[in-house]
């Protein structure tokens, strides 16, 4: 188990993809860690938002505003709360965040799995098939799709991709997965998948969806 000092060091890893949420703004945006200085600050690229949203985001990128940063490091969901020090515009737009006191982590495999019925698309090699997500957690999902003579039956460990409009807005973006279970009958193929390093923004949407379903089922 990583110590807090190791977790804090990992949060400053250059190139680490993160999702950032600002106080007062009900939205999240991806960014990339540029580095950091222990006990002083963490450096991020300016949050990557749609051009139409830049004006509203700039209103909340002020010194002292709260920020929540979430990311995946070595298969573990992690995050921290902090405040903005400053956004500089030259020589590049860089966001200075106050160095966090603590990193919160949790193993994705501990998350509960929910039953669901979500339309999706699975891509195996170059073959795409309409599918249904029948169960879901923050670490993976179970899907089924109809079987025909041309259907590819993947093996355990194979890479597949799934598209689910509930969690992805870009039609060209897929969630990378690995096959953990594969069964078939005369009508359909069923796969048990684990997510393989999904982007933080997609993972957050999945986490929020699972949490909402669990909250309303209790």
BELNOR-V667092 format. One record per residue. N is the residue number from 1. RES is the residue in three letters. SS is DSSP state (H for helix, E for strand, C for the rest). OMEGA is omega as a letter, one per 40 degrees, with the letter a starting at -180 (* if undefined). NEAR is the number of other C-alpha atoms within 12 Angstrom. Layout:
n-><N;N>
res-><RES;RES>
ss-><SS;SS>
omega-><OMEGA;OMEGA>
near-><NEAR;NEAR>
This chain:
n-><1;2;3;4;5;6;7;8;9;10;11;12;13;14;15;16;17;18;19;20;21;22;23;24;25;26;27;28;29;30;31;32;33;34;35;36;37;38;39;40;41;42;43;44;45;46;47;48;49;50;51;52;53;54;55;56;57;58;59;60;61;62;63;64;65;66;67;68;69;70;71;72;73;74;75;76;77;78;79;80;81;82;83;84;85;86;87;88;89;90;91;92;93;94;95;96;97;98;99;100;101;102;103;104;105;106;107;108;109;110;111;112;113;114;115;116;117;118;119;120;121;122;123;124;125;126;127;128;129;130;131;132;133;134;135;136;137;138;139;140;141;142;143;144;145;146;147;148;149;150;151;152;153;154;155;156;157;158;159;160;161;162;163;164;165;166;167;168;169;170;171;172;173;174;175;176;177;178;179;180;181;182;183;184;185;186;187;188;189;190;191;192;193;194;195;196;197;198;199;200;201;202;203;204;205;206;207;208;209;210;211;212;213;214;215;216;217;218>
res-><UNK;UNK;UNK;UNK;UNK;UNK;UNK;UNK;UNK;UNK;UNK;UNK;UNK;UNK;UNK;UNK;UNK;UNK;UNK;UNK;UNK;UNK;UNK;UNK;UNK;UNK;UNK;UNK;UNK;UNK;UNK;UNK;UNK;UNK;UNK;UNK;UNK;UNK;UNK;UNK;UNK;UNK;UNK;UNK;UNK;UNK;UNK;UNK;UNK;UNK;UNK;UNK;UNK;UNK;UNK;UNK;UNK;UNK;UNK;UNK;UNK;UNK;UNK;UNK;UNK;UNK;UNK;UNK;UNK;UNK;UNK;UNK;UNK;UNK;UNK;UNK;UNK;UNK;UNK;UNK;UNK;UNK;UNK;UNK;UNK;UNK;UNK;UNK;UNK;UNK;UNK;UNK;UNK;UNK;UNK;UNK;UNK;UNK;UNK;UNK;UNK;UNK;UNK;UNK;UNK;UNK;UNK;UNK;UNK;UNK;UNK;UNK;UNK;UNK;UNK;UNK;UNK;UNK;UNK;UNK;UNK;UNK;UNK;UNK;UNK;UNK;UNK;UNK;UNK;UNK;UNK;UNK;UNK;UNK;UNK;UNK;UNK;UNK;UNK;UNK;UNK;UNK;UNK;UNK;UNK;UNK;UNK;UNK;UNK;UNK;UNK;UNK;UNK;UNK;UNK;UNK;UNK;UNK;UNK;UNK;UNK;UNK;UNK;UNK;UNK;UNK;UNK;UNK;UNK;UNK;UNK;UNK;UNK;UNK;UNK;UNK;UNK;UNK;UNK;UNK;UNK;UNK;UNK;UNK;UNK;UNK;UNK;UNK;UNK;UNK;UNK;UNK;UNK;UNK;UNK;UNK;UNK;UNK;UNK;UNK;UNK;UNK;UNK;UNK;UNK;UNK;UNK;UNK;UNK;UNK;UNK;UNK;UNK;UNK;UNK;UNK;UNK;UNK>
ss-><C;C;C;H;H;H;H;H;H;H;C;C;C;C;C;C;E;E;E;E;E;E;C;C;C;C;C;E;E;E;E;E;E;E;E;E;E;C;C;C;E;E;E;E;E;C;C;E;C;C;H;H;H;H;H;H;H;H;H;H;C;C;C;C;C;E;E;E;E;E;E;E;E;C;C;E;E;E;E;E;E;E;E;E;E;E;E;E;C;C;C;C;C;E;E;E;E;E;C;C;C;C;C;E;E;E;E;H;H;H;C;C;C;E;E;E;E;E;E;E;E;E;E;E;C;C;E;E;E;E;E;E;E;E;E;E;C;C;C;E;E;E;E;E;E;E;C;C;C;C;C;C;C;C;C;C;C;C;E;E;E;E;E;C;C;C;C;C;C;C;C;C;C;C;E;E;E;E;E;E;E;E;E;E;C;C;C;E;E;E;E;E;E;E;E;C;C;C;C;H;H;H;H;H;H;H;H;H;H;H;H;H;H;H;H;H;H;C>
omega-><a;i;i;a;i;i;i;i;i;a;a;a;i;i;i;i;a;i;a;i;a;i;i;a;a;a;i;i;i;i;a;i;i;a;a;i;a;i;a;a;i;a;i;i;i;i;a;a;i;i;a;a;a;a;a;i;a;i;a;i;a;a;i;i;a;i;i;a;i;a;i;i;a;i;a;i;a;i;i;i;a;i;i;i;a;i;i;a;a;e;i;i;a;a;i;i;i;a;a;i;a;i;i;i;i;a;a;a;i;a;i;i;i;i;a;i;a;i;a;i;i;i;i;a;i;a;i;i;i;a;i;i;a;i;a;i;i;a;a;a;i;a;i;i;a;a;i;a;a;a;i;i;a;i;i;a;i;i;i;i;i;i;i;a;i;a;a;i;a;a;a;a;i;i;i;a;i;a;i;a;i;i;i;i;a;a;a;i;i;a;i;a;i;i;a;i;i;i;a;a;i;i;i;i;i;i;a;i;i;a;a;i;i;a;a;i;a;*>
near-><11;17;13;18;18;16;29;30;27;34;44;37;26;20;19;31;35;40;37;41;35;32;24;17;20;14;24;29;34;30;30;31;32;27;27;29;21;22;16;20;28;39;37;40;32;31;35;27;22;14;11;10;17;16;12;18;28;25;16;27;33;23;22;18;26;25;37;31;45;39;42;37;33;21;23;30;34;33;32;33;26;29;31;34;25;26;30;21;14;9;7;13;20;28;34;35;43;32;30;35;23;23;31;25;27;23;19;30;18;15;22;23;25;28;20;20;18;26;22;30;30;41;31;29;17;12;17;21;29;24;29;29;32;24;29;35;35;37;38;38;43;37;42;33;34;25;20;15;10;11;23;27;31;28;21;18;18;24;28;34;36;45;33;32;22;26;28;24;15;13;15;14;20;30;38;29;33;31;30;25;24;24;23;22;14;13;14;23;28;31;39;32;36;33;35;32;29;38;32;37;33;37;38;35;27;33;29;20;26;29;21;16;20;19;12;10;10;7>
